[in-house]
Amino acid sequence: MTELPKTFDPAEIESRWYAHWEEKGLFRPERPDAEPFTIVNPPPNVTGSLHIGHALDNTLQDIAIRYERLRGKDALWVVGTDHAGIATQMVVERQMEARQDKRTNYTREQFIEKVWEWKAESGGAITRQLRRLGCSMDWANERFTMDEGFSKAVIKVFVELHRRGLLYRDKRLVNWDPRFRSAISDLEVETQEVKGGFWHFRYPLADGVRLANGADHIVVATTRPETMLADMAVAVHPEDPRYRDVIGKDILQPITGRRFKVVADEHADPELGSGAVKITPGHDFNDFEVGKRAGFRPAEMLNMFDADANVVQTADGLIPERFLGLHRFRNDGVDGARELVVAEMKALGLLVPHVTRNKEGEEVVTDAEPRTIQTPFGDRSGVVIEPWLTDQWYVDAQKLAVAPMQAVRDGRIEIVPKTWEKTFFNWMENIQPWCVSRQLWWGHRIPAWYDEDGNPYVAESEEEAQALAGNKGLTRDPDVLDTWFSSALWPFGTLGWPEETETLKRHYPNDLLISGFDILFFWDARMAMMGMEFMGPERSDPREKVPWRKLYLHGLVRAADGQKMSKSKGNVVDPLGLIDRFGADALRFFMAAMESQGRDVKMDEKRVEGYRNFATKLWNAARFLQSNGVTASTSHEAPHAEAPVNRWIVAETVATVQAIDTAMAELRFDAAANAIYHFIWDQFCDWYIELTKGSMDEETRAVAGWAFDQILVMLHPFMPFITEELWNLTGTREGELIVARWPQALYAVDGEAQAEIDWLIRLIGAMRTARTELNVPPGAKLGVVVHDASEETRRRIDRQGAALARLGRVESLSFGDSVTGGAAQIVVDEATFILPLEGVIDIAAEKARLAKALAAAEKERDSLSARLSNPSFVEKAKPEAVAKAREDHGEKAAEAERLKAALERLA
């Protein structure tokens, strides 16, 4: 047994123990006969670095896997990274730009080779950072979504979906990123508030048609005037009396001269603007749906932009030449299509100006009504996303969603918290076709080849495609697959599928998936779709068709004030910085203690620091035990004990094991963390050690050693580093803690001992509180007179007299009815404990002090109560001001109650 250093140094032990665990293969011990337990990590981007959301997500996963490993299971935590198509290509291209180089200077194959070189040199940052957090992943079998084996699975799924009629090519609107010249997913779109305008234009009615009010035009309003060059209709509400007579009539686009119809559609809101909206189905998602309802096929919809968002000629050739080549917006000081459209409509007298009055009452005329517009931006490119009509590959998500919904309904997939089920069903029942193609070079190349007529041939290899096409010349599709497509195969693709490997047979379905709620649809739901489509047919048991049996959705980590973290706000917290300051164990415990069934976690560095102090308290407790001859336990079973305090700590240990087991079964990470925290801090360190000081006999050493062993095992999933260090330094134990045995919660709880020590703790606690509140000098020892004590209380006093005298600073104890002079009274169960204070404190002065403090506290409490009862304050004040007032009211109310109780104690 090595003597423990005086101070606990997290940095020194963390890297040492992690390297030891990984080197010895302890993250995946050989347990072929044990019950399997499997989780897969949400694969972080290979370009990424550990952020606070990763810290929460991976801490919860590591707690679960370490807990199940300690319970003796064949615990597998699949680890890997995602190739992150857009992000990775962007990183490599930026490095090229810094060298005055660019992607197009190379062939596709040469560029991809450079990406692989970047991955080999720089792509492992986040995996190193996950190690710093203590994640006990199966690194020996680390996966990457572009691995040869995984790529084989991706290609097979694409081909099979196409063969089954669940994947097809279609012309639809997509989120188009002009910077990357690629479609992107909804997840990669970030909506920002942008100051813009709301322009009103007159569109002339054709053939002399007029509105009921005699007007020969309809006023339309738009925030995107540039797209009117591709207008195909004007929509009005079918019940709007202003336009009922012109529905179906022709109207003219003033600049292009294009002639189209006034259509009836409920998308047009009579209360918004003029109640008439221009319909540009090739450049607006709502307009696309209106266009389809109006009878336009996607192939007929007009597209006026190229991949760079510059104006090109539409299919009908009606865009004037002066617009061609212009960017959609002003760019580098040069007016774009928007500015030219507005100028020409104004010159034609068809712009309806916006008129307001300033403070002086003077009329102010502007071209557009100022508006704050929710505008979509590419989260990586930083440019405005353009809804763009293009040919892409789509998955029939509506059909694939049926099986996962049924699995959730019949309980084969359990979503925790259950409140997320409604959101899951709402999205799945209204799911749209999934665009899976991306216009990039880095990624899984789409396995489709085209003949000269544009007919696609989908196959796993060019040879197979050529066999399908006969002697026709073929050209391969240049696009790659959406990153989410490949990661949707993660639960089974990482286990060896499409080969029926032993790992796949043993570890599919996975037992648990932990992810943030924000990727429920982008990743979780798609894994469920793919798993149930591809793992179902080979498995006779319907329970085995699901990718995982339980899905746990946690919240976001927010700033201390509840705001979402963002670089622009400057409130992002670096988890690695917190680890440097407080240690990984402290950060992990904070994450667990604050994670409450999917609610957002508010970052609080003081709490992290507090859990660092908790680790120090455990360290100091170990040093105390070591100095008193306590060493490792020789038994997994609790030692026999006679002394009530030892029987009590055994019972409290068992109760804590039961509480943690219950919490972990329900995925209540906060409840599990708080159970072990309060047991260590309150029961063991504060009370058991205090109660046994000076009476450390052989029985107590054996019980203390056993209880401390159980503490280290129970705390290990939450704080793996300090527990492993103490396990190895405080005695000779068989093997490392990471593969120890979880405590058994099968012992009979000793209710008698628990009741006696709980009574003692309550009595000593009440005495200490009374002494503090009444300003009794810390060194003063008091006599105690006990009134109305039952026989059981008398026996307890007899057995616990020494502890009561030492910890309660009791000089003498007697039984009687009352005392002369002032005294404090404490009631514990049926007995009253009277503490004579005559000559110890100035009782009159103390009463006056308490009464004055009580009056002040009550005055502040009542003032805050009046403010909170005022609807004007609650409704108009800032939310943080109302929250602060409520917090202050609670504090003052509690203070008033405490002072009132203290005053009443002075008889």
Secondary structure, 3 states (H helix, E strand, C coil): CCCCCCCCCHHHHHHHHHHHHHHCCCCCCCCCCCCEEEEECCCCECCCCCCHHHHHHHHHHHHHHHHHHHCCCEEEEECEEECCHHHHHHHHHHHHHHCCCCHHHCCHHHHHHHHHHHHHHHCCHHHHHHHHHCCCCCHHHCEECCCHHHHHHHHHHHHHHHHCCCEEEEEEEEEEECCCCEEECHHHEEEEEEEEEEEEEEEEECCCCCCCCCCCEEEEEECCHHHHHHCCEEEECCCCCCCHHHCCCEEECCCCCCEEEEEECCCCCCCCCCCEEEECCCCCHHHHHHHHHCCCCHHHCCCCECCCCEECCCCCCCCCHHHCCCECCCECCECCHHHHHHHHHHHCCCEECEEEECCCCCEEEECCEEEEEEEEEECCCCCECEEEEEEEEEECHHHHCHHHHHHHHCCCCEEECCCHHHHHHHHHHCCCCEECEECCCCCCECCEEECCCCCEEECCCHHHHHHHHCCCCCEECCCEECHHHHHCCHHHHCCCCCCCCHHHHHHCCEEEEEEEHHHHHHHHHHHHHHHHHHCCCCCCCHHHHCCEEEEEEECCEECCCCCCCCCCCCCCCCHHHHHHHHCHHHHHHHHHHHCCCCCCEECCHHHHHHHHHHHHHHHHHHHHHHHCCCCCCCCCCCCCCCCHHHHHHHHHHHHHHHHHHHHHHCCCHHHHHHHHHHHHHHHHHHHHHHHHCCCCCHHHHHHHHHHHHHHHHHHCCCCHHHHHHHHHHCCCCCCCHHHCCCCCCCCCCCHHHHHHHHHHHHHHHHHHHHHHHCCCCCCCCEEEEEECCCHHHHHHHHHHHHHHHHHCCEEEEEECCCCCCCEEEEEECCEEEEEECECCECHHHHHHHHHHHHHHHHHHHHHHHHHHCCHHHHHHCCHHHHHHHHHHHHHHHHHHHHHHHHHHHEC
